[in-house]
Amino acid sequence: MASSFMAMVYASLKESGIDTSEMTPDEAIEKFNELNGNDNLKEEEIENNKYFVEKIDRNNKELLKSKIESYSNRIIKDNKEHHIVIDKDGKVFEKVGTENSVDSFSSKLDGAISLHNHLEDGSFSVEDFYNFRDKVNTNFICVTPKYTYTLKVLKEIDKPYNYFYIRGSNMDDYEVNQNHNVLEFMQKEGYIKYEKTIRNT
């Protein structure tokens, strides 16, 4: 979905007699700044418009649940990782990465719902740990072909990943999925609320 901001950028360039038919959004913004002597379109503002999907009512719990389910069902079918954020105002943003990783909306996570997928049935990774460790007001969801993992940070995590990794390995209910063991141990320590459920496929 094209944002009103990008529509304005392209319209302005066309009014200046510039052919925008083959311009990417990044190229259009660069040309727009060049023409207007404007260096104040900060990275976050560009990101807001480049990755904006839609706005939903976060107070409508049924709609919110339906949207999360719809996004999950869509991205789990892809062969690339996606990161979708529903921010505290209900604005939805999405990035698409590779089969192994996707860039995070780290500046938008406070108070947000963060949803991403893994192509294999693994829980939140060490990279995810460093995204969520200080985000106390954020709900995290990771979907895989078989499972849905949900996580909420209850207090800021003041210990490194290795602290939890070593102790998670020694848990009585050890699983093959080491990331899951790490998160189970973090929950026992009172840092997070964590759940693993089988997806309805």
mmCIF file of the C-alpha atoms, coordinates in Angstrom:
data_MODEL
# 
_entry.id   MODEL 
# 
loop_
_atom_site.group_PDB 
_atom_site.id 
_atom_site.type_symbol 
_atom_site.label_atom_id 
_atom_site.label_alt_id 
_atom_site.label_comp_id 
_atom_site.label_asym_id 
_atom_site.label_entity_id 
_atom_site.label_seq_id 
_atom_site.pdbx_PDB_ins_code 
_atom_site.Cartn_x 
_atom_site.Cartn_y 
_atom_site.Cartn_z 
_atom_site.occupancy 
_atom_site.B_iso_or_equiv 
_atom_site.pdbx_formal_charge 
_atom_site.auth_seq_id 
_atom_site.auth_comp_id 
_atom_site.auth_asym_id 
_atom_site.auth_atom_id 
_atom_site.pdbx_PDB_model_num 
ATOM 1   C CA . MET A 1 1   ? 0.000   0.000   0.000   1.00 0.00 ? 1   MET A CA 1 
ATOM 2   C CA . ALA A 1 2   ? 1.472   3.365   -1.009  1.00 0.00 ? 2   ALA A CA 1 
ATOM 3   C CA . SER A 1 3   ? 1.557   5.961   1.787   1.00 0.00 ? 3   SER A CA 1 
ATOM 4   C CA . SER A 1 4   ? 0.337   9.551   1.434   1.00 0.00 ? 4   SER A CA 1 
ATOM 5   C CA . PHE A 1 5   ? 3.906   10.698  2.130   1.00 0.00 ? 5   PHE A CA 1 
ATOM 6   C CA . MET A 1 6   ? 5.352   8.762   -0.812  1.00 0.00 ? 6   MET A CA 1 
ATOM 7   C CA . ALA A 1 7   ? 2.468   9.909   -3.010  1.00 0.00 ? 7   ALA A CA 1 
ATOM 8   C CA . MET A 1 8   ? 3.423   13.500  -2.161  1.00 0.00 ? 8   MET A CA 1 
ATOM 9   C CA . VAL A 1 9   ? 7.101   12.817  -2.946  1.00 0.00 ? 9   VAL A CA 1 
ATOM 10  C CA . TYR A 1 10  ? 6.334   11.292  -6.348  1.00 0.00 ? 10  TYR A CA 1 
ATOM 11  C CA . ALA A 1 11  ? 3.806   14.053  -7.190  1.00 0.00 ? 11  ALA A CA 1 
ATOM 12  C CA . SER A 1 12  ? 6.353   16.737  -6.315  1.00 0.00 ? 12  SER A CA 1 
ATOM 13  C CA . LEU A 1 13  ? 8.991   15.145  -8.545  1.00 0.00 ? 13  LEU A CA 1 
ATOM 14  C CA . LYS A 1 14  ? 6.566   14.826  -11.446 1.00 0.00 ? 14  LYS A CA 1 
ATOM 15  C CA . GLU A 1 15  ? 5.624   18.493  -11.081 1.00 0.00 ? 15  GLU A CA 1 
ATOM 16  C CA . SER A 1 16  ? 9.333   19.261  -11.423 1.00 0.00 ? 16  SER A CA 1 
ATOM 17  C CA . GLY A 1 17  ? 9.392   17.387  -14.746 1.00 0.00 ? 17  GLY A CA 1 
ATOM 18  C CA . ILE A 1 18  ? 11.238  14.323  -13.410 1.00 0.00 ? 18  ILE A CA 1 
ATOM 19  C CA . ASP A 1 19  ? 10.403  10.877  -14.726 1.00 0.00 ? 19  ASP A CA 1 
ATOM 20  C CA . THR A 1 20  ? 9.653   8.720   -11.678 1.00 0.00 ? 20  THR A CA 1 
ATOM 21  C CA . SER A 1 21  ? 8.395   5.633   -13.502 1.00 0.00 ? 21  SER A CA 1 
ATOM 22  C CA . GLU A 1 22  ? 11.473  3.555   -12.664 1.00 0.00 ? 22  GLU A CA 1 
ATOM 23  C CA . MET A 1 23  ? 12.397  5.168   -9.349  1.00 0.00 ? 23  MET A CA 1 
ATOM 24  C CA . THR A 1 24  ? 12.459  3.150   -6.136  1.00 0.00 ? 24  THR A CA 1 
ATOM 25  C CA . PRO A 1 25  ? 11.091  4.872   -2.998  1.00 0.00 ? 25  PRO A CA 1 
ATOM 26  C CA . ASP A 1 26  ? 14.649  5.416   -1.708  1.00 0.00 ? 26  ASP A CA 1 
ATOM 27  C CA . GLU A 1 27  ? 15.700  7.029   -5.000  1.00 0.00 ? 27  GLU A CA 1 
ATOM 28  C CA . ALA A 1 28  ? 12.603  9.232   -5.013  1.00 0.00 ? 28  ALA A CA 1 
ATOM 29  C CA . ILE A 1 29  ? 13.240  10.456  -1.468  1.00 0.00 ? 29  ILE A CA 1 
ATOM 30  C CA . GLU A 1 30  ? 16.899  11.144  -2.270  1.00 0.00 ? 30  GLU A CA 1 
ATOM 31  C CA . LYS A 1 31  ? 15.919  13.198  -5.346  1.00 0.00 ? 31  LYS A CA 1 
ATOM 32  C CA . PHE A 1 32  ? 13.185  14.991  -3.379  1.00 0.00 ? 32  PHE A CA 1 
ATOM 33  C CA . ASN A 1 33  ? 15.700  15.985  -0.685  1.00 0.00 ? 33  ASN A CA 1 
ATOM 34  C CA . GLU A 1 34  ? 18.176  17.100  -3.346  1.00 0.00 ? 34  GLU A CA 1 
ATOM 35  C CA . LEU A 1 35  ? 15.638  19.376  -5.037  1.00 0.00 ? 35  LEU A CA 1 
ATOM 36  C CA . ASN A 1 36  ? 14.332  20.847  -1.804  1.00 0.00 ? 36  ASN A CA 1 
ATOM 37  C CA . GLY A 1 37  ? 17.645  21.175  0.009   1.00 0.00 ? 37  GLY A CA 1 
ATOM 38  C CA . ASN A 1 38  ? 16.064  19.087  2.753   1.00 0.00 ? 38  ASN A CA 1 
ATOM 39  C CA . ASP A 1 39  ? 18.257  16.912  4.940   1.00 0.00 ? 39  ASP A CA 1 
ATOM 40  C CA . ASN A 1 40  ? 15.645  16.665  7.684   1.00 0.00 ? 40  ASN A CA 1 
ATOM 41  C CA . LEU A 1 41  ? 13.787  13.567  6.514   1.00 0.00 ? 41  LEU A CA 1 
ATOM 42  C CA . LYS A 1 42  ? 15.190  11.401  9.239   1.00 0.00 ? 42  LYS A CA 1 
ATOM 43  C CA . GLU A 1 43  ? 15.646  7.664   8.886   1.00 0.00 ? 43  GLU A CA 1 
ATOM 44  C CA . GLU A 1 44  ? 12.689  6.910   11.160  1.00 0.00 ? 44  GLU A CA 1 
ATOM 45  C CA . GLU A 1 45  ? 10.360  9.135   9.124   1.00 0.00 ? 45  GLU A CA 1 
ATOM 46  C CA . ILE A 1 46  ? 11.463  7.457   5.891   1.00 0.00 ? 46  ILE A CA 1 
ATOM 47  C CA . GLU A 1 47  ? 11.038  4.057   7.534   1.00 0.00 ? 47  GLU A CA 1 
ATOM 48  C CA . ASN A 1 48  ? 7.560   4.992   8.730   1.00 0.00 ? 48  ASN A CA 1 
ATOM 49  C CA . ASN A 1 49  ? 6.418   5.649   5.201   1.00 0.00 ? 49  ASN A CA 1 
ATOM 50  C CA . LYS A 1 50  ? 8.371   2.943   3.408   1.00 0.00 ? 50  LYS A CA 1 
ATOM 51  C CA . TYR A 1 51  ? 7.138   0.054   5.568   1.00 0.00 ? 51  TYR A CA 1 
ATOM 52  C CA . PHE A 1 52  ? 3.687   1.280   6.611   1.00 0.00 ? 52  PHE A CA 1 
ATOM 53  C CA . VAL A 1 53  ? 0.918   -1.251  5.889   1.00 0.00 ? 53  VAL A CA 1 
ATOM 54  C CA . GLU A 1 54  ? -2.283  -0.043  7.545   1.00 0.00 ? 54  GLU A CA 1 
ATOM 55  C CA . LYS A 1 55  ? -3.754  1.319   10.757  1.00 0.00 ? 55  LYS A CA 1 
ATOM 56  C CA . ILE A 1 56  ? -6.061  -0.727  12.967  1.00 0.00 ? 56  ILE A CA 1 
ATOM 57  C CA . ASP A 1 57  ? -7.994  -0.136  16.187  1.00 0.00 ? 57  ASP A CA 1 
ATOM 58  C CA . ARG A 1 58  ? -5.951  -1.775  18.944  1.00 0.00 ? 58  ARG A CA 1 
ATOM 59  C CA . ASN A 1 59  ? -8.830  -1.337  21.375  1.00 0.00 ? 59  ASN A CA 1 
ATOM 60  C CA . ASN A 1 60  ? -10.960 -3.688  19.271  1.00 0.00 ? 60  ASN A CA 1 
ATOM 61  C CA . LYS A 1 61  ? -9.734  -6.991  20.720  1.00 0.00 ? 61  LYS A CA 1 
ATOM 62  C CA . GLU A 1 62  ? -11.598 -9.178  18.226  1.00 0.00 ? 62  GLU A CA 1 
ATOM 63  C CA . LEU A 1 63  ? -10.201 -7.228  15.271  1.00 0.00 ? 63  LEU A CA 1 
ATOM 64  C CA . LEU A 1 64  ? -6.692  -7.290  16.762  1.00 0.00 ? 64  LEU A CA 1 
ATOM 65  C CA . LYS A 1 65  ? -6.831  -11.058 17.285  1.00 0.00 ? 65  LYS A CA 1 
ATOM 66  C CA . SER A 1 66  ? -8.144  -11.554 13.744  1.00 0.00 ? 66  SER A CA 1 
ATOM 67  C CA . LYS A 1 67  ? -5.408  -9.382  12.236  1.00 0.00 ? 67  LYS A CA 1 
ATOM 68  C CA . ILE A 1 68  ? -2.625  -11.177 14.120  1.00 0.00 ? 68  ILE A CA 1 
ATOM 69  C CA . GLU A 1 69  ? -4.001  -14.523 12.970  1.00 0.00 ? 69  GLU A CA 1 
ATOM 70  C CA . SER A 1 70  ? -4.263  -13.283 9.387   1.00 0.00 ? 70  SER A CA 1 
ATOM 71  C CA . TYR A 1 71  ? -0.705  -11.885 9.365   1.00 0.00 ? 71  TYR A CA 1 
ATOM 72  C CA . SER A 1 72  ? 0.607   -15.114 10.937  1.00 0.00 ? 72  SER A CA 1 
ATOM 73  C CA . ASN A 1 73  ? -1.098  -17.362 8.408   1.00 0.00 ? 73  ASN A CA 1 
ATOM 74  C CA . ARG A 1 74  ? 0.256   -15.248 5.546   1.00 0.00 ? 74  ARG A CA 1 
ATOM 75  C CA . ILE A 1 75  ? 3.900   -14.974 6.582   1.00 0.00 ? 75  ILE A CA 1 
ATOM 76  C CA . ILE A 1 76  ? 4.230   -18.605 7.658   1.00 0.00 ? 76  ILE A CA 1 
ATOM 77  C CA . LYS A 1 77  ? 3.621   -19.647 4.055   1.00 0.00 ? 77  LYS A CA 1 
ATOM 78  C CA . ASP A 1 78  ? 6.537   -17.585 2.749   1.00 0.00 ? 78  ASP A CA 1 
ATOM 79  C CA . ASN A 1 79  ? 10.130  -18.785 2.374   1.00 0.00 ? 79  ASN A CA 1 
ATOM 80  C CA . LYS A 1 80  ? 11.474  -15.581 3.928   1.00 0.00 ? 80  LYS A CA 1 
ATOM 81  C CA . GLU A 1 81  ? 11.351  -14.146 7.416   1.00 0.00 ? 81  GLU A CA 1 
ATOM 82  C CA . HIS A 1 82  ? 9.011   -11.209 8.077   1.00 0.00 ? 82  HIS A CA 1 
ATOM 83  C CA . HIS A 1 83  ? 8.827   -8.756  10.965  1.00 0.00 ? 83  HIS A CA 1 
ATOM 84  C CA . ILE A 1 84  ? 5.459   -7.116  11.574  1.00 0.00 ? 84  ILE A CA 1 
ATOM 85  C CA . VAL A 1 85  ? 4.919   -4.518  14.284  1.00 0.00 ? 85  VAL A CA 1 
ATOM 86  C CA . ILE A 1 86  ? 1.596   -3.147  15.467  1.00 0.00 ? 86  ILE A CA 1 
ATOM 87  C CA . ASP A 1 87  ? 2.664   -0.068  17.395  1.00 0.00 ? 87  ASP A CA 1 
ATOM 88  C CA . LYS A 1 88  ? 0.875   1.389   20.408  1.00 0.00 ? 88  LYS A CA 1 
ATOM 89  C CA . ASP A 1 89  ? -1.203  3.648   18.124  1.00 0.00 ? 89  ASP A CA 1 
ATOM 90  C CA . GLY A 1 90  ? -2.340  0.747   15.922  1.00 0.00 ? 90  GLY A CA 1 
ATOM 91  C CA . LYS A 1 91  ? -0.047  1.521   12.979  1.00 0.00 ? 91  LYS A CA 1 
ATOM 92  C CA . VAL A 1 92  ? 1.169   -1.633  11.255  1.00 0.00 ? 92  VAL A CA 1 
ATOM 93  C CA . PHE A 1 93  ? 4.654   -1.890  9.712   1.00 0.00 ? 93  PHE A CA 1 
ATOM 94  C CA . GLU A 1 94  ? 6.272   -4.806  7.916   1.00 0.00 ? 94  GLU A CA 1 
ATOM 95  C CA . LYS A 1 95  ? 9.775   -5.744  6.766   1.00 0.00 ? 95  LYS A CA 1 
ATOM 96  C CA . VAL A 1 96  ? 10.711  -8.770  4.659   1.00 0.00 ? 96  VAL A CA 1 
ATOM 97  C CA . GLY A 1 97  ? 14.129  -10.346 5.065   1.00 0.00 ? 97  GLY A CA 1 
ATOM 98  C CA . THR A 1 98  ? 15.869  -13.509 3.903   1.00 0.00 ? 98  THR A CA 1 
ATOM 99  C CA . GLU A 1 99  ? 15.309  -17.158 4.743   1.00 0.00 ? 99  GLU A CA 1 
ATOM 100 C CA . ASN A 1 100 ? 17.563  -16.749 7.801   1.00 0.00 ? 100 ASN A CA 1 
ATOM 101 C CA . SER A 1 101 ? 16.910  -13.288 9.200   1.00 0.00 ? 101 SER A CA 1 
ATOM 102 C CA . VAL A 1 102 ? 14.973  -10.021 9.018   1.00 0.00 ? 102 VAL A CA 1 
ATOM 103 C CA . ASP A 1 103 ? 15.806  -6.524  10.257  1.00 0.00 ? 103 ASP A CA 1 
ATOM 104 C CA . SER A 1 104 ? 13.963  -5.447  13.384  1.00 0.00 ? 104 SER A CA 1 
ATOM 105 C CA . PHE A 1 105 ? 11.823  -2.344  13.939  1.00 0.00 ? 105 PHE A CA 1 
ATOM 106 C CA . SER A 1 106 ? 13.796  -1.708  17.118  1.00 0.00 ? 106 SER A CA 1 
ATOM 107 C CA . SER A 1 107 ? 12.648  1.928   17.449  1.00 0.00 ? 107 SER A CA 1 
ATOM 108 C CA . LYS A 1 108 ? 8.950   0.970   17.330  1.00 0.00 ? 108 LYS A CA 1 
ATOM 109 C CA . LEU A 1 109 ? 8.828   -1.844  19.881  1.00 0.00 ? 109 LEU A CA 1 
ATOM 110 C CA . ASP A 1 110 ? 7.890   0.074   23.027  1.00 0.00 ? 110 ASP A CA 1 
ATOM 111 C CA . GLY A 1 111 ? 4.293   -0.833  23.848  1.00 0.00 ? 111 GLY A CA 1 
ATOM 112 C CA . ALA A 1 112 ? 3.915   -2.684  20.547  1.00 0.00 ? 112 ALA A CA 1 
ATOM 113 C CA . ILE A 1 113 ? 2.964   -6.161  19.387  1.00 0.00 ? 113 ILE A CA 1 
ATOM 114 C CA . SER A 1 114 ? 5.919   -7.710  17.560  1.00 0.00 ? 114 SER A CA 1 
ATOM 115 C CA . LEU A 1 115 ? 5.284   -10.643 15.222  1.00 0.00 ? 115 LEU A CA 1 
ATOM 116 C CA . HIS A 1 116 ? 7.852   -12.540 13.188  1.00 0.00 ? 116 HIS A CA 1 
ATOM 117 C CA . ASN A 1 117 ? 8.272   -15.973 11.647  1.00 0.00 ? 117 ASN A CA 1 
ATOM 118 C CA . HIS A 1 118 ? 10.919  -18.668 11.591  1.00 0.00 ? 118 HIS A CA 1 
ATOM 119 C CA . LEU A 1 119 ? 11.010  -21.054 8.662   1.00 0.00 ? 119 LEU A CA 1 
ATOM 120 C CA . GLU A 1 120 ? 11.829  -23.967 10.981  1.00 0.00 ? 120 GLU A CA 1 
ATOM 121 C CA . ASP A 1 121 ? 10.255  -24.923 14.302  1.00 0.00 ? 121 ASP A CA 1 
ATOM 122 C CA . GLY A 1 122 ? 12.604  -22.997 16.573  1.00 0.00 ? 122 GLY A CA 1 
ATOM 123 C CA . SER A 1 123 ? 11.672  -20.540 19.320  1.00 0.00 ? 123 SER A CA 1 
ATOM 124 C CA . PHE A 1 124 ? 12.998  -17.008 19.861  1.00 0.00 ? 124 PHE A CA 1 
ATOM 125 C CA . SER A 1 125 ? 16.703  -16.879 18.962  1.00 0.00 ? 125 SER A CA 1 
ATOM 126 C CA . VAL A 1 126 ? 19.686  -15.222 20.609  1.00 0.00 ? 126 VAL A CA 1 
ATOM 127 C CA . GLU A 1 127 ? 19.212  -12.303 18.170  1.00 0.00 ? 127 GLU A CA 1 
ATOM 128 C CA . ASP A 1 128 ? 15.609  -12.011 19.347  1.00 0.00 ? 128 ASP A CA 1 
ATOM 129 C CA . PHE A 1 129 ? 16.836  -12.013 22.960  1.00 0.00 ? 129 PHE A CA 1 
ATOM 130 C CA . TYR A 1 130 ? 18.779  -8.798  22.383  1.00 0.00 ? 130 TYR A CA 1 
ATOM 131 C CA . ASN A 1 131 ? 15.695  -7.211  20.808  1.00 0.00 ? 131 ASN A CA 1 
ATOM 132 C CA . PHE A 1 132 ? 13.309  -8.013  23.640  1.00 0.00 ? 132 PHE A CA 1 
ATOM 133 C CA . ARG A 1 133 ? 15.510  -7.938  26.756  1.00 0.00 ? 133 ARG A CA 1 
ATOM 134 C CA . ASP A 1 134 ? 14.635  -4.327  27.740  1.00 0.00 ? 134 ASP A CA 1 
ATOM 135 C CA . LYS A 1 135 ? 11.144  -4.083  26.175  1.00 0.00 ? 135 LYS A CA 1 
ATOM 136 C CA . VAL A 1 136 ? 8.962   -4.532  29.250  1.00 0.00 ? 136 VAL A CA 1 
ATOM 137 C CA . ASN A 1 137 ? 5.750   -3.231  27.659  1.00 0.00 ? 137 ASN A CA 1 
ATOM 138 C CA . THR A 1 138 ? 5.931   -5.240  24.436  1.00 0.00 ? 138 THR A CA 1 
ATOM 139 C CA . ASN A 1 139 ? 4.246   -8.495  23.406  1.00 0.00 ? 139 ASN A CA 1 
ATOM 140 C CA . PHE A 1 140 ? 6.362   -10.753 21.179  1.00 0.00 ? 140 PHE A CA 1 
ATOM 141 C CA . ILE A 1 141 ? 5.026   -13.513 18.934  1.00 0.00 ? 141 ILE A CA 1 
ATOM 142 C CA . CYS A 1 142 ? 7.080   -15.959 16.865  1.00 0.00 ? 142 CYS A CA 1 
ATOM 143 C CA . VAL A 1 143 ? 5.295   -18.310 14.462  1.00 0.00 ? 143 VAL A CA 1 
ATOM 144 C CA . THR A 1 144 ? 6.732   -21.428 12.844  1.00 0.00 ? 144 THR A CA 1 
ATOM 145 C CA . PRO A 1 145 ? 5.132   -24.101 10.660  1.00 0.00 ? 145 PRO A CA 1 
ATOM 146 C CA . LYS A 1 146 ? 4.114   -26.097 13.746  1.00 0.00 ? 146 LYS A CA 1 
ATOM 147 C CA . TYR A 1 147 ? 4.217   -23.799 16.772  1.00 0.00 ? 147 TYR A CA 1 
ATOM 148 C CA . THR A 1 148 ? 3.333   -20.334 18.038  1.00 0.00 ? 148 THR A CA 1 
ATOM 149 C CA . TYR A 1 149 ? 5.632   -18.903 20.709  1.00 0.00 ? 149 TYR A CA 1 
ATOM 150 C CA . THR A 1 150 ? 4.496   -15.909 22.777  1.00 0.00 ? 150 THR A CA 1 
ATOM 151 C CA . LEU A 1 151 ? 6.607   -13.855 25.152  1.00 0.00 ? 151 LEU A CA 1 
ATOM 152 C CA . LYS A 1 152 ? 6.165   -10.839 27.395  1.00 0.00 ? 152 LYS A CA 1 
ATOM 153 C CA . VAL A 1 153 ? 9.049   -9.323  29.361  1.00 0.00 ? 153 VAL A CA 1 
ATOM 154 C CA . LEU A 1 154 ? 8.017   -8.843  33.005  1.00 0.00 ? 154 LEU A CA 1 
ATOM 155 C CA . LYS A 1 155 ? 11.150  -6.993  34.109  1.00 0.00 ? 155 LYS A CA 1 
ATOM 156 C CA . GLU A 1 156 ? 14.278  -5.743  32.378  1.00 0.00 ? 156 GLU A CA 1 
ATOM 157 C CA . ILE A 1 157 ? 16.691  -8.608  31.755  1.00 0.00 ? 157 ILE A CA 1 
ATOM 158 C CA . ASP A 1 158 ? 19.969  -7.679  33.427  1.00 0.00 ? 158 ASP A CA 1 
ATOM 159 C CA . LYS A 1 159 ? 21.953  -10.816 32.635  1.00 0.00 ? 159 LYS A CA 1 
ATOM 160 C CA . PRO A 1 160 ? 23.650  -11.884 29.366  1.00 0.00 ? 160 PRO A CA 1 
ATOM 161 C CA . TYR A 1 161 ? 22.281  -14.614 27.125  1.00 0.00 ? 161 TYR A CA 1 
ATOM 162 C CA . ASN A 1 162 ? 25.011  -17.075 28.152  1.00 0.00 ? 162 ASN A CA 1 
ATOM 163 C CA . TYR A 1 163 ? 23.798  -16.972 31.766  1.00 0.00 ? 163 TYR A CA 1 
ATOM 164 C CA . PHE A 1 164 ? 20.435  -18.378 30.671  1.00 0.00 ? 164 PHE A CA 1 
ATOM 165 C CA . TYR A 1 165 ? 21.910  -20.623 27.979  1.00 0.00 ? 165 TYR A CA 1 
ATOM 166 C CA . ILE A 1 166 ? 24.155  -22.530 30.404  1.00 0.00 ? 166 ILE A CA 1 
ATOM 167 C CA . ARG A 1 167 ? 21.442  -22.958 33.035  1.00 0.00 ? 167 ARG A CA 1 
ATOM 168 C CA . GLY A 1 168 ? 18.762  -23.800 30.477  1.00 0.00 ? 168 GLY A CA 1 
ATOM 169 C CA . SER A 1 169 ? 20.899  -26.709 29.300  1.00 0.00 ? 169 SER A CA 1 
ATOM 170 C CA . ASN A 1 170 ? 20.729  -28.257 32.767  1.00 0.00 ? 170 ASN A CA 1 
ATOM 171 C CA . MET A 1 171 ? 16.956  -28.195 33.142  1.00 0.00 ? 171 MET A CA 1 
ATOM 172 C CA . ASP A 1 172 ? 15.222  -31.476 33.963  1.00 0.00 ? 172 ASP A CA 1 
ATOM 173 C CA . ASP A 1 173 ? 12.719  -31.112 31.105  1.00 0.00 ? 173 ASP A CA 1 
ATOM 174 C CA . TYR A 1 174 ? 15.467  -30.627 28.527  1.00 0.00 ? 174 TYR A CA 1 
ATOM 175 C CA . GLU A 1 175 ? 14.301  -30.392 24.903  1.00 0.00 ? 175 GLU A CA 1 
ATOM 176 C CA . VAL A 1 176 ? 16.262  -30.621 21.671  1.00 0.00 ? 176 VAL A CA 1 
ATOM 177 C CA . ASN A 1 177 ? 15.301  -26.996 20.956  1.00 0.00 ? 177 ASN A CA 1 
ATOM 178 C CA . GLN A 1 178 ? 17.855  -25.178 23.101  1.00 0.00 ? 178 GLN A CA 1 
ATOM 179 C CA . ASN A 1 179 ? 16.275  -21.769 22.549  1.00 0.00 ? 179 ASN A CA 1 
ATOM 180 C CA . HIS A 1 180 ? 13.065  -23.079 24.117  1.00 0.00 ? 180 HIS A CA 1 
ATOM 181 C CA . ASN A 1 181 ? 15.008  -24.307 27.171  1.00 0.00 ? 181 ASN A CA 1 
ATOM 182 C CA . VAL A 1 182 ? 16.626  -20.890 27.586  1.00 0.00 ? 182 VAL A CA 1 
ATOM 183 C CA . LEU A 1 183 ? 13.232  -19.188 27.579  1.00 0.00 ? 183 LEU A CA 1 
ATOM 184 C CA . GLU A 1 184 ? 11.719  -21.739 29.962  1.00 0.00 ? 184 GLU A CA 1 
ATOM 185 C CA . PHE A 1 185 ? 14.539  -21.010 32.405  1.00 0.00 ? 185 PHE A CA 1 
ATOM 186 C CA . MET A 1 186 ? 14.046  -17.253 32.019  1.00 0.00 ? 186 MET A CA 1 
ATOM 187 C CA . GLN A 1 187 ? 10.389  -17.772 32.891  1.00 0.00 ? 187 GLN A CA 1 
ATOM 188 C CA . LYS A 1 188 ? 11.318  -19.764 36.014  1.00 0.00 ? 188 LYS A CA 1 
ATOM 189 C CA . GLU A 1 189 ? 13.582  -16.874 37.016  1.00 0.00 ? 189 GLU A CA 1 
ATOM 190 C CA . GLY A 1 190 ? 10.634  -14.468 36.708  1.00 0.00 ? 190 GLY A CA 1 
ATOM 191 C CA . TYR A 1 191 ? 11.965  -12.420 33.794  1.00 0.00 ? 191 TYR A CA 1 
ATOM 192 C CA . ILE A 1 192 ? 9.347   -13.316 31.191  1.00 0.00 ? 192 ILE A CA 1 
ATOM 193 C CA . LYS A 1 193 ? 5.944   -14.876 30.639  1.00 0.00 ? 193 LYS A CA 1 
ATOM 194 C CA . TYR A 1 194 ? 6.420   -17.475 27.914  1.00 0.00 ? 194 TYR A CA 1 
ATOM 195 C CA . GLU A 1 195 ? 4.236   -20.011 26.133  1.00 0.00 ? 195 GLU A CA 1 
ATOM 196 C CA . LYS A 1 196 ? 4.629   -22.542 23.337  1.00 0.00 ? 196 LYS A CA 1 
ATOM 197 C CA . THR A 1 197 ? 1.478   -23.802 21.622  1.00 0.00 ? 197 THR A CA 1 
ATOM 198 C CA . ILE A 1 198 ? 0.767   -26.002 18.622  1.00 0.00 ? 198 ILE A CA 1 
ATOM 199 C CA . ARG A 1 199 ? -0.572  -24.046 15.670  1.00 0.00 ? 199 ARG A CA 1 
ATOM 200 C CA . ASN A 1 200 ? -3.942  -24.899 14.181  1.00 0.00 ? 200 ASN A CA 1 
ATOM 201 C CA . THR A 1 201 ? -2.999  -25.777 10.594  1.00 0.00 ? 201 THR A CA 1 
# 
